[in-house]
Structure formats: structure tokens, C-alpha cells
Amino acid sequence: MPSLFTPTNEQVAVVDAVRAGDDLKVKAYAGAGKTSTLRLIAQELSDRRGSYLAFNREIADHARHAFPSNVSARTVHSLAYSSVPSSLTARVNLPAEPPHELAERYGLGSIEAELITGKMVEITPFEVGRMIADGLGRFCRSSEPHPEPFHIPVDEKVHEHAAHSLRVFLLPSVVRLWNESIDPRGRSAIVPDVYLKVWAETKPRIDSDFILFDEAQDSDAVMLATLAIQNHAQIVYVGDPYQQIYEWRGAVNAMSQINATERALTESFRFGETFAVLASRILSLLGEKAPIRGQDKIGSILVEDPSVSPAVDAILCRKNVTAIWQLAAGVEAGHKPAIRMNPTEIVAFADGADLLLSGRRAYKPAAFALFETWKEVQSFARSAVGRDLLPIVRIIDELGTAYLRSLAARVTPEAKADYVISTVHRAKGLQWKRVKITNDFRFKNNDGRLMLEEDETRLLYVALTRAQHVMDVSELRDDLLRIFKSGR
């Protein structure tokens, strides 16, 4: 740590708690000096062997250079990889079995199911195989010893009772796929979560005196269960419970499940008091009483007037389709935007639309999978439940799928771009000086009161804590005022 660094009172309290020797849970708000606090802990425990664990390889690589020599930095998956038989890990690099071939091998054809609109739809073998594979992934990331029906994800457009029947029907196939995956004689491809689950089931011992577990809010249940048995080591869990935004992949809010002494880092070094007040209002909707504190020396300007268009470094969107819409708008305005999305993801919408326009079903993207014609997509996109799809439908209807393909080829590399467009999910952990936030969040009208579900509120909190100096919330202003007035 540089000699000029002076720990805050909250950081000192964290180190004091570590010194006591018990497990610790550190609730660290956005930009609240998490990395510097972890380094302070590592220095305090310099006479002991430590492990820094992260999920993302890039974060682990950065930590490897940031921490003292007594701390090894790795991903949780790399620990598992080095501990299970090589005959298992070698299968990660094999070609994956296409979902429809998996369904065919299991003797499964199309399945009829009822949508929330009341229409009956045929779920294709491709979708059936994908549900089985995704169900296995969720099981592997869970703490359950056996696959369960709730591990199997079903498209939200399927009616609840039909979704339950689907899960029960497909469960034996998920069990079969799991048994094939762990078979020592197996020759088929596996995903990394399989060897993580195999490793966890051995009740492994992590050879360290203390463990720094970063981004703990995004932990899978299988990782939490593995850490819970490391009774020989002191564990410091660090994360922001309000940045848990991965429910769609079966993640749990780990911070609420960790039983340990708790300390907090509430002072953000990213932005000034104006942004801190707004973020604190969002946290209050989630029941949090401790506000975020900003920096008096950082100037933070909130733009609320839609007639003002400040220059930005990033545009953040709730959904992929909105990000593509913003890309199109930027290109047409003569800008050079980058987008944090693989161009093939954009092309997939064009390919899928072409199939539906010709009367054939589309396997990709997943958003199109349960439609049989393009007219069904158009109708759904203009309904209250399907408005998420409207931006991409408008582009295709007005400009065609060829335009969408040409758009994918006109993306500017981020280093040379005027600004970057990103979904909130892909912006997590990042920050920019000037940010614009689009209003494509899933606000709901409940008996005249505007509200957000808890997971959507956390996503909004992440979006509102990415900017340092300028944040344009003009599109959100009216809805924000209404949810603050209603208390949700």
C-alpha cells in the first residue's frame, strides 16, 4: 500500500474485525474501496498464507499483481480444475452436443405447452435440449445433491402450470445428463460447472490460513457450501448485496446467507454527494437504512432535462435489444459507437427474423424461440408483457434484416469509439466519467402505483452507480419520482 494511503474509519474497523480471527462479512457499496480494503487485510495477515478467490479470470489476474506474495489469487473454477481427474477436465474442450441432437438421443420430440397468452405452442426439440442442458448447469451451481425440477429454466412466456409440468417431465433427462457427465468412461463434452460440482462433492480443503472471497453477492450456492466447510481457515466475504443481478442463471444472494460478523464500507470514492443521494434513495426502496456517502471533492452533475444532451462516455441499457437500438441511433447520427456485445449476437436477431418471416421456427436468439411466425413476434412486442422486444421489431420492420447485419459490421472498437453502449449486466464492475441511462426498465403499474420488483431495483442501483461526474437520467426522471413517491 502506498505510504500516502490513509485508511478510512470503516476500513480500520474491517481490519480490526479481521484481527479478532473470526469469519467476516464486508458489505461494500459501489466504489467503496473494496480492493484497497482487501489489500489492507492481506497486509495485516502477512505472516499467514492466504487465498484470494474470484469468479472472473481477468479480476483474478489483476489481483495477482495487486496483492502481497503471501496471497495467491485464483478463480474458484481453477481450484476445481486442478483437483479433479484430467480425464474429466479434458472433456471441456470437446465439441458440444447440439441441443436438438441431445433431445433426439433421449427420444424427445416437440412438446406442446400453453403460453401466458393462452395460445398453445410447440416447444421444439432444440428448446427441449437447451432446457435440459441449462437445468444441468443450474443444478451444478446449486448446493442440492441431486437435480430438482426447479433447476430447469422455462421461458417466461410459458404459463406457470405448463412450466411446472415441463420441469417434472424433463427432470429424468437432466438426471441422465448428469450421470453421463460424471461417468469416468464418458466421452461427451462437459461444461466447467460440471467439474466444479464434482470437486465440491469431494468436500475439498483449500490449503490456506485465510480466504478473501470477492464479489460474494454473486456466489453460487455450491461455492458457498464449499467455503462453509473450510473450518481451518478464516474467511472474509466481500460484496455488495444490492449488486446481485444474476438470478437468471440461478445465482443466490449469498450475502444474506452468510452467517458472520458484519462490517460495512458505505463511503464511495467514485462519485460526489449528488449521485450518492440518488443511489441511497434506490437502496431505501430495498429496505436499506444505511445510505451511500459520496465525496465532497468530486463534482457530480445530474442531468434531468430531456432537452439537454450532454456528451457521454457510456450509454447503459436494461436489455440487449435496446442496446442494439442505441447502436443504430448512434450510427445514423454519424457517431462511432462501440457496443459491449459480440456482433454475432446482433446477426442472430437478423437470422432468426428471416426464418420467422419465411414461416420457419427460429432456434436463436432465445427471445424468438417460442414464436412460429413473424406476425406473432410483432403482436407480442406490442403487448404489455412483450414490449421488451419492441426496439428490435421496429428496426427489422422499418429497415430490414440486411440493415441489422450491416449494423453488426459497423461497430467501432472500444478504444477508438466516441462512446460505448452496454447493458447494465455487462457494465457491472465498470465506471465512466459521463453516463446516460436509458429507460427500458420493467416498471409496473400496480393499482395506480408505479413499482419495480426487487431484482429490477437492484439492476437500477447498479446502473445509477457507474458514473463519476455526469449522469443523464432524463429518460428516467418521471418514473423515478413516481416510485420514490409510492415507496417502491
Beta strands, then each sheet from edge to edge (+ up, - down):
strand 1: 24-28
strand 2: 50-54
strand 3: 71-75
strand 4: 111-114
strand 5: 120-123
strand 6: 210-213
strand 7: 234-239
strand 8: 261-265
strand 9: 301-303
strand 10: 314-317
strand 11: 337-339
strand 12: 419-423
strand 13: 432-437
strand 14: 444-446
strand 15: 449-451
strand 16: 467-472
sheet 1: 3+ 2+ 6+ 7+ 1+ 8+
sheet 2: 4+ 5-
sheet 3: 9+ 16+ 13+ 10+ 12+ 11+
sheet 4: 14+ 15-
end
